Amino acid sequence: MVRFVSGLAALLFCVVAAPVLAQQSVPGDGIYSIAGDPELAAEHPYGTARGWTVLAGQTNAGFAYCAAETTAGGVSWRFGYDIGGQWQVALQSSWRGETEYGTFDVDGHTSGITGWGDGRWLILWPFLGEYDAIAQGNRLSLQLGTIRYQLALSGTAAAALKVRECMENHGVSPQAAAAPANARRAVAMPNLAVRGETLIGNCQTAFASYRCTATTLTPTAGYGDAMLVEDAFGTEPGFVVQTDRADRSQVWVSFDRASYTYLGFWSTDGTCREPVPSQDAQVIANLGHDTWRLCIR
């Protein structure tokens, strides 16, 4: 992933500054932690983006925050904003109380920071410029005394955009706001347990080129063929594609080879597939702000 740091962000990284002090949330103080807040009444999924789930939190007083969460290497962590405009990073941790002064490092650009833990989550308040660094970076390294994390920043650009959209909509997803009276039935995906011939080819998405396999599947009614497309080395997303006789495809994506998200109808020129402009609200939410493209050669 290409890293882009704005002039302001670069300045913040280069200047030695005092740590940003995360505060323990106290009921009634108007400050909300994006995880484990004592005033949290409910939390619900807002949408997904490149392997991240964006969540919206509410207190009894109303909307409180949006945060993107993922789990990697056994560690669940999230980043997002509360309604006061304070952006935060939260990591599952048994730490209690304030941490030692430490470092927040994205791709070698370091700033000082401290955190606060409640025994379930560790909350950090990084500088504003570091939000863009996380969105465009490759790796986040945290060291606060004995607390150390190394986190890959995969899919964070799309997740950051989805969080901002969630904040603009006060946690109400577009599909929830415009849900049709008669919702469509869930689209049936081909059965992955019944597989046929496997071929090896070269795949290209908007983000990577890689060696891939294409395994034939039994399509659902009305479709001419179906296939499971996977990275031969298991590092890129997998796709299920089934195509009708008019060369219009239905596509699903998986980031863990277990759960699949429906990405609607895609058009094809015979080699490359892209989402068609007109999709239903749920698919639009699933596609997020990302660029989707799949070419198989």
VENFENHU-V168186 format. One record per residue. N is the residue number from 1. RES is the residue in one letter. OMEGA is omega in degrees with one decimal (none if undefined). Layout:
n:N res:RES omega:OMEGA
n:N res:RES omega:OMEGA
This chain:
n:1 res:M omega:-179.1
n:2 res:V omega:-179.5
n:3 res:R omega:176.0
n:4 res:F omega:177.8
n:5 res:V omega:-179.8
n:6 res:S omega:179.6
n:7 res:G omega:178.8
n:8 res:L omega:-179.9
n:9 res:A omega:-180.0
n:10 res:A omega:178.3
n:11 res:L omega:179.6
n:12 res:L omega:-179.6
n:13 res:F omega:-173.8
n:14 res:C omega:-177.1
n:15 res:V omega:175.0
n:16 res:V omega:-174.0
n:17 res:A omega:176.1
n:18 res:A omega:-179.0
n:19 res:P omega:173.0
n:20 res:V omega:-173.0
n:21 res:L omega:172.9
n:22 res:A omega:-178.0
n:23 res:Q omega:173.5
n:24 res:Q omega:179.8
n:25 res:S omega:178.1
n:26 res:V omega:-179.5
n:27 res:P omega:177.7
n:28 res:G omega:-176.8
n:29 res:D omega:179.4
n:30 res:G omega:177.7
n:31 res:I omega:-178.5
n:32 res:Y omega:172.3
n:33 res:S omega:-178.6
n:34 res:I omega:174.4
n:35 res:A omega:175.1
n:36 res:G omega:-179.2
n:37 res:D omega:-178.1
n:38 res:P omega:179.2
n:39 res:E omega:-177.0
n:40 res:L omega:178.0
n:41 res:A omega:-178.8
n:42 res:A omega:175.3
n:43 res:E omega:-176.8
n:44 res:H omega:178.1
n:45 res:P omega:175.1
n:46 res:Y omega:-178.8
n:47 res:G omega:179.3
n:48 res:T omega:178.4
n:49 res:A omega:174.0
n:50 res:R omega:176.2
n:51 res:G omega:177.5
n:52 res:W omega:172.0
n:53 res:T omega:178.3
n:54 res:V omega:-175.6
n:55 res:L omega:176.2
n:56 res:A omega:-179.4
n:57 res:G omega:179.5
n:58 res:Q omega:169.1
n:59 res:T omega:176.8
n:60 res:N omega:179.4
n:61 res:A omega:179.3
n:62 res:G omega:-176.6
n:63 res:F omega:-175.7
n:64 res:A omega:-175.3
n:65 res:Y omega:168.2
n:66 res:C omega:-179.3
n:67 res:A omega:175.6
n:68 res:A omega:-176.4
n:69 res:E omega:173.3
n:70 res:T omega:175.6
n:71 res:T omega:179.7
n:72 res:A omega:-179.9
n:73 res:G omega:179.9
n:74 res:G omega:-178.6
n:75 res:V omega:173.0
n:76 res:S omega:177.3
n:77 res:W omega:-176.9
n:78 res:R omega:172.7
n:79 res:F omega:-177.8
n:80 res:G omega:-175.3
n:81 res:Y omega:165.2
n:82 res:D omega:-174.2
n:83 res:I omega:176.7
n:84 res:G omega:179.2
n:85 res:G omega:178.1
n:86 res:Q omega:178.9
n:87 res:W omega:-169.5
n:88 res:Q omega:167.9
n:89 res:V omega:179.1
n:90 res:A omega:179.5
n:91 res:L omega:176.3
n:92 res:Q omega:-175.1
n:93 res:S omega:176.8
n:94 res:S omega:-177.9
n:95 res:W omega:176.9
n:96 res:R omega:178.6
n:97 res:G omega:-178.4
n:98 res:E omega:178.5
n:99 res:T omega:169.8
n:100 res:E omega:173.4
n:101 res:Y omega:-177.4
n:102 res:G omega:-175.3
n:103 res:T omega:177.1
n:104 res:F omega:-169.9
n:105 res:D omega:173.5
n:106 res:V omega:177.8
n:107 res:D omega:176.2
n:108 res:G omega:177.0
n:109 res:H omega:-166.5
n:110 res:T omega:171.1
n:111 res:S omega:-179.6
n:112 res:G omega:-177.8
n:113 res:I omega:166.7
n:114 res:T omega:-179.1
n:115 res:G omega:178.9
n:116 res:W omega:-179.7
n:117 res:G omega:177.6
n:118 res:D omega:-177.9
n:119 res:G omega:177.0
n:120 res:R omega:-178.6
n:121 res:W omega:172.3
n:122 res:L omega:-175.1
n:123 res:I omega:176.5
n:124 res:L omega:175.2
n:125 res:W omega:179.0
n:126 res:P omega:175.4
n:127 res:F omega:-178.4
n:128 res:L omega:-177.7
n:129 res:G omega:-177.5
n:130 res:E omega:173.8
n:131 res:Y omega:177.7
n:132 res:D omega:178.5
n:133 res:A omega:177.2
n:134 res:I omega:-178.6
n:135 res:A omega:-174.1
n:136 res:Q omega:-174.9
n:137 res:G omega:-179.0
n:138 res:N omega:-176.6
n:139 res:R omega:175.8
n:140 res:L omega:177.6
n:141 res:S omega:178.6
n:142 res:L omega:174.4
n:143 res:Q omega:178.9
n:144 res:L omega:-173.9
n:145 res:G omega:179.7
n:146 res:T omega:-179.8
n:147 res:I omega:-178.8
n:148 res:R omega:176.8
n:149 res:Y omega:170.2
n:150 res:Q omega:-172.5
n:151 res:L omega:175.4
n:152 res:A omega:-177.5
n:153 res:L omega:-179.9
n:154 res:S omega:178.1
n:155 res:G omega:-174.5
n:156 res:T omega:178.9
n:157 res:A omega:178.8
n:158 res:A omega:-179.9
n:159 res:A omega:179.7
n:160 res:A omega:177.2
n:161 res:L omega:180.0
n:162 res:K omega:177.1
n:163 res:V omega:179.8
n:164 res:R omega:175.9
n:165 res:E omega:178.7
n:166 res:C omega:179.0
n:167 res:M omega:179.5
n:168 res:E omega:-178.9
n:169 res:N omega:179.7
n:170 res:H omega:174.5
n:171 res:G omega:-179.5
n:172 res:V omega:-176.7
n:173 res:S omega:-179.9
n:174 res:P omega:-178.3
n:175 res:Q omega:177.0
n:176 res:A omega:-178.9
n:177 res:A omega:-176.6
n:178 res:A omega:-178.7
n:179 res:A omega:179.4
n:180 res:P omega:179.8
n:181 res:A omega:178.0
n:182 res:N omega:-177.5
n:183 res:A omega:177.6
n:184 res:R omega:173.9
n:185 res:R omega:177.5
n:186 res:A omega:-178.8
n:187 res:V omega:-178.6
n:188 res:A omega:177.8
n:189 res:M omega:176.2
n:190 res:P omega:-179.0
n:191 res:N omega:-178.1
n:192 res:L omega:-178.8
n:193 res:A omega:-179.0
n:194 res:V omega:-174.1
n:195 res:R omega:179.8
n:196 res:G omega:-175.2
n:197 res:E omega:176.8
n:198 res:T omega:177.1
n:199 res:L omega:179.6
n:200 res:I omega:-179.9
n:201 res:G omega:177.4
n:202 res:N omega:-179.5
n:203 res:C omega:176.4
n:204 res:Q omega:172.6
n:205 res:T omega:177.7
n:206 res:A omega:-173.2
n:207 res:F omega:-173.7
n:208 res:A omega:170.2
n:209 res:S omega:-174.0
n:210 res:Y omega:174.7
n:211 res:R omega:-176.0
n:212 res:C omega:174.0
n:213 res:T omega:176.3
n:214 res:A omega:-177.2
n:215 res:T omega:-178.6
n:216 res:T omega:177.2
n:217 res:L omega:175.2
n:218 res:T omega:-177.0
n:219 res:P omega:174.6
n:220 res:T omega:-173.9
n:221 res:A omega:176.9
n:222 res:G omega:-179.2
n:223 res:Y omega:-173.6
n:224 res:G omega:179.5
n:225 res:D omega:179.8
n:226 res:A omega:179.4
n:227 res:M omega:174.2
n:228 res:L omega:-178.0
n:229 res:V omega:-177.0
n:230 res:E omega:173.2
n:231 res:D omega:-178.0
n:232 res:A omega:-178.3
n:233 res:F omega:173.6
n:234 res:G omega:-178.5
n:235 res:T omega:-179.2
n:236 res:E omega:179.8
n:237 res:P omega:173.9
n:238 res:G omega:-178.3
n:239 res:F omega:166.7
n:240 res:V omega:-176.4
n:241 res:V omega:170.8
n:242 res:Q omega:-168.8
n:243 res:T omega:178.0
n:244 res:D omega:-175.0
n:245 res:R omega:176.1
n:246 res:A omega:179.5
n:247 res:D omega:172.5
n:248 res:R omega:-173.5
n:249 res:S omega:164.7
n:250 res:Q omega:-173.7
n:251 res:V omega:172.5
n:252 res:W omega:179.0
n:253 res:V omega:176.2
n:254 res:S omega:176.5
n:255 res:F omega:-178.3
n:256 res:D omega:-178.7
n:257 res:R omega:179.0
n:258 res:A omega:179.9
n:259 res:S omega:-176.5
n:260 res:Y omega:179.1
n:261 res:T omega:-177.5
n:262 res:Y omega:-178.6
n:263 res:L omega:170.8
n:264 res:G omega:-177.2
n:265 res:F omega:178.7
n:266 res:W omega:173.5
n:267 res:S omega:-178.7
n:268 res:T omega:172.6
n:269 res:D omega:-178.0
n:270 res:G omega:178.7
n:271 res:T omega:-176.4
n:272 res:C omega:178.0
n:273 res:R omega:176.8
n:274 res:E omega:178.4
n:275 res:P omega:174.8
n:276 res:V omega:-176.4
n:277 res:P omega:-175.2
n:278 res:S omega:179.3
n:279 res:Q omega:176.4
n:280 res:D omega:-172.0
n:281 res:A omega:-178.9
n:282 res:Q omega:178.9
n:283 res:V omega:177.8
n:284 res:I omega:177.4
n:285 res:A omega:179.8
n:286 res:N omega:178.6
n:287 res:L omega:179.4
n:288 res:G omega:-179.9
n:289 res:H omega:-174.0
n:290 res:D omega:174.2
n:291 res:T omega:-176.1
n:292 res:W omega:179.0
n:293 res:R omega:177.3
n:294 res:L omega:176.0
n:295 res:C omega:179.6
n:296 res:I omega:-179.0
n:297 res:R omega:none
